[in-house]
Structure formats: C-alpha cells, structure tokens
C-alpha cells in the first residue's frame, strides 16, 4: 500500500489507514512498531536514530514509522538534511490529561480521540513491560482494578478521588477514603433511591518501564526479540 504524504502533525482522522478504534492497539501488532513508539515517547527521532537503538535495518524501521503515521499513531515533525541525506523526524502524540471539567467542554468525537491517545500510551508501555518480564521481576509492581457499580454521585466521587491521588489533594482523599468506600456509599444510596447505577472500570498501575531512559550511556539493545 502506498504511504501517505508526510505533513507536519498528526494525520487527519478521515485520512488514516486505521479506524480510530484500532489506533490504541495497532502499535502492538509488530515489535518494531512498539519499540519505535516507546522511543518516540521520549522525544523526536528519525528512522536512522531508532534503527541504531533497536539494532534493526533502517529501511524496516522507516516503513513501520510510515505505517504508524498513516494510522494516526504518531506525528511527523519535519525533514532534516537535503537530498539523499534528508531524514523524516517523528514524535509521539502529546500525552493527554483530561479532567471532568475539560471533558465537558469536548464533543464525543474529541473525547474519543483523547481516550484513544491515552490508551495507546498506556497499552504500549504496559505490554512492553509485560513482555520483557519487567512486571514479573518488579517486587514493587502495582496492578489493581475493580468494577464498582456507581450512581451519579459515586461517579463524581470516583473522579475526584482519582484526580486527588494524582494531584496529591490529601483533604479529598481523607474525605472519600477509597474506591471501596465510594462503592459502598453508592450502594447505600441506590438501595434507597432505586437508581440502577453504572458499572465502572477503575484501574491503577505502576511498574518498571521496559526501556531505560535514552542517554549517551544507555543500552542500544532492543526490548525483546520474542
């Protein structure tokens, strides 16, 4: 398939080679795409740069980067050099942070795009750490999840609780206590009001990254050949 013309930024949604629903998991379908995206999470790099880091042929990395660009998974920055020495430079899409207030200002389509980018970041890093057995070898690895049924007030409480965990708002954490306490209060309210509630997925993860930060002294070996 012919690759799209490189234009600065992310490829427009209507021109992508993959549906928006495929974007978050598409980089996981090939090891070179996954490793390339993890490297781009740290900055702007060309295919030559990435090929040296993961010990792969530059032409292969070039094709995979073009595939990621075509699918809307990364952004094209610019060309560096001239003629046969011209190199395309790419970067990852900015990692989003979407609060409840920001979400309310967005259209459903915009929220869908933001959620897709966030899932792409998370899936790529988490699966790489899992494949490289960093999670298995990390005694401090945290992987927690639950599916509480919450009423409307419980949904707001959970949002406030998770935002407070991230931002360090201790007064909010002390008031709301935990995900389990939020679910218990919601169950009591629904028992009185008759509200059906909505099942929500709540997740928390913290694990060692598959690839060390890129420095002049860092390893140039690939994450995994498996």
C-alpha positions in Angstrom: 0.0 0.0 0.0 1.3 3.5 -0.9 2.2 5.6 2.1 0.5 8.9 2.8 2.3 12.2 2.1 4.1 13.4 5.2 2.7 16.6 6.6 3.6 18.2 9.9 1.4 17.0 12.8 -0.9 14.0 13.1 -2.6 12.6 10.0 -6.3 13.8 9.9 -8.8 11.3 11.2 -10.6 11.0 7.8 -7.4 10.1 6.0 -6.0 7.5 8.4 -5.3 3.9 7.3 -6.8 2.5 10.5 -10.1 3.2 12.2 -9.9 5.2 15.5 -10.9 2.1 17.4 -7.8 0.3 16.0 -5.3 3.1 16.9 -4.7 2.2 20.5 -3.6 -1.4 19.8 -2.1 -1.1 16.3 1.4 -0.3 17.5 1.3 -3.6 19.4 0.9 -5.7 16.3 4.6 -5.6 15.5 7.6 -5.4 17.8 9.4 -2.7 15.7 6.3 -0.5 15.8 6.0 -1.0 19.5 9.7 -0.3 20.2 9.7 2.7 17.9 6.7 4.3 19.6 8.2 3.8 23.1 11.3 5.6 21.9 9.2 8.4 20.5 7.6 8.8 23.9 10.9 10.4 24.9 11.4 12.9 22.1 11.8 13.4 18.3 13.8 10.8 16.3 14.3 9.6 12.8 14.2 6.1 11.5 18.0 6.1 11.5 18.1 7.0 15.1 15.6 4.4 16.1 17.2 1.7 14.0 20.6 2.2 15.8 18.8 1.9 19.2 17.0 -1.3 18.5 19.5 -3.0 16.2 17.3 -3.2 13.2 17.6 -2.3 9.5 16.8 1.4 8.8 14.5 0.6 5.8 12.4 -1.7 8.0 12.1 1.0 10.7 11.3 3.6 8.1 8.3 1.5 6.8 7.0 0.9 10.3 7.2 4.6 11.2 5.3 5.4 8.0 2.7 2.8 9.0 2.3 4.4 12.4 2.0 7.9 10.8 -0.6 6.6 8.3 -2.6 5.1 11.1 -2.6 8.4 13.1 -0.5 6.9 15.9 2.4 9.4 15.7 3.2 12.8 14.3 5.6 13.9 11.6 7.8 16.8 12.7 10.0 17.8 9.8 12.7 16.7 7.3 16.3 17.2 8.3 19.1 17.4 5.8 18.9 17.6 2.0 18.6 15.2 -1.0 19.6 11.7 -0.3 20.6 12.7 3.3 17.1 14.0 4.1 15.6 12.3 7.1 12.0 12.3 8.4 11.7 13.1 12.1 8.7 11.9 14.1 7.4 12.3 17.6 4.6 10.7 19.8 1.3 12.5 20.2 1.2 14.6 23.4 0.1 12.5 26.4 -3.4 13.8 27.4 -4.7 14.7 30.8 -8.5 15.0 30.7 -10.3 16.3 33.8 -14.0 16.2 34.3 -14.2 19.9 33.5 -12.2 19.6 30.3 -14.2 16.5 29.2 -17.5 18.5 29.5 -16.1 21.1 27.0 -15.4 18.5 24.4 -17.6 16.8 21.8 -17.9 13.0 22.0 -15.6 12.8 19.0 -13.0 14.8 20.7 -13.2 12.7 23.9 -12.9 9.6 21.7 -9.7 10.9 20.2 -8.2 11.8 23.6 -9.1 8.5 25.1 -7.5 6.7 22.2 -4.2 8.5 22.6 -4.2 7.8 26.3 -4.9 4.1 25.8 -2.2 3.9 23.1 0.4 5.3 25.5 -0.7 3.0 28.3 -1.1 -0.2 26.3 2.3 0.2 24.5 4.3 0.8 27.7 2.4 -1.8 29.8 2.6 -4.6 27.2 6.3 -3.9 26.6 7.0 -4.1 30.4 5.0 -7.4 30.5 6.7 -8.9 27.5 10.2 -8.1 28.9 9.1 -9.6 32.2 9.8 -6.3 34.0 6.5 -6.7 35.8 7.4 -10.2 36.9 10.7 -9.2 38.2 9.5 -6.0 39.9 8.5 -6.7 43.5 7.1 -3.2 43.8 4.8 -3.6 40.8 1.3 -2.4 41.4 -1.6 -3.7 39.3 -5.1 -3.1 40.8 -8.6 -2.9 39.3 -12.2 -3.2 40.2 -15.6 -2.8 38.6 -17.8 -1.0 41.1 -21.5 -0.1 40.3 -21.9 3.6 41.0 -24.7 6.1 41.0 -24.2 9.6 39.5 -22.8 10.9 42.8 -20.5 8.0 43.1 -19.2 8.7 39.6 -18.3 12.2 40.7 -16.7 10.9 43.9 -14.5 8.4 42.0 -13.4 11.1 39.5 -12.5 13.4 42.4 -10.7 10.5 44.2 -8.5 9.5 41.3 -7.7 13.1 40.4 -6.7 13.7 44.1 -4.5 10.6 44.0 -2.7 12.1 41.0 -2.5 15.7 42.3 -1.9 14.9 46.0 -5.1 16.6 47.4 -5.0 14.9 50.8 -8.2 16.5 52.1 -10.1 15.0 49.3 -8.5 11.6 49.8 -9.3 11.7 53.5 -12.9 12.6 52.8 -13.5 9.9 50.1 -11.3 7.2 51.7 -11.1 4.6 49.0 -12.7 3.1 45.9 -14.3 0.5 48.1 -15.8 3.2 50.4 -17.1 5.1 47.3 -18.8 1.9 46.1 -20.3 1.2 49.5 -21.8 4.7 49.8 -23.2 4.4 46.2 -24.8 1.1 47.0 -26.5 2.5 50.1 -27.8 5.5 48.1 -29.1 3.3 45.3 -30.8 1.0 47.7 -32.9 4.0 48.9 -33.4 5.8 45.6 -33.8 2.8 43.3 -31.2 4.2 40.9 -29.8 1.4 38.8 -26.2 2.8 38.6 -23.5 2.2 36.1 -20.6 -0.4 36.3 -17.3 1.5 36.0 -13.8 0.1 35.5 -11.3 1.6 38.0 -7.6 0.7 37.5 -4.3 1.6 39.0 -0.9 0.5 37.6 2.7 1.3 38.4 5.6 -0.8 37.0 9.1 -0.5 35.8 9.4 0.7 32.2 10.7 -1.8 29.7 13.2 0.6 28.2 15.6 2.7 30.2 15.6 6.4 29.5 17.7 7.4 26.5 21.1 8.8 27.4 24.5 8.7 25.8 25.3 5.9 28.2 22.1 3.9 27.8 21.8 0.5 26.2 21.1 0.3 22.5 19.7 -3.2 22.7 16.1 -3.9 21.7 13.5 -4.5 24.3 12.8 -8.1 23.3 13.1 -10.3 20.2 10.2 -12.5 21.4 
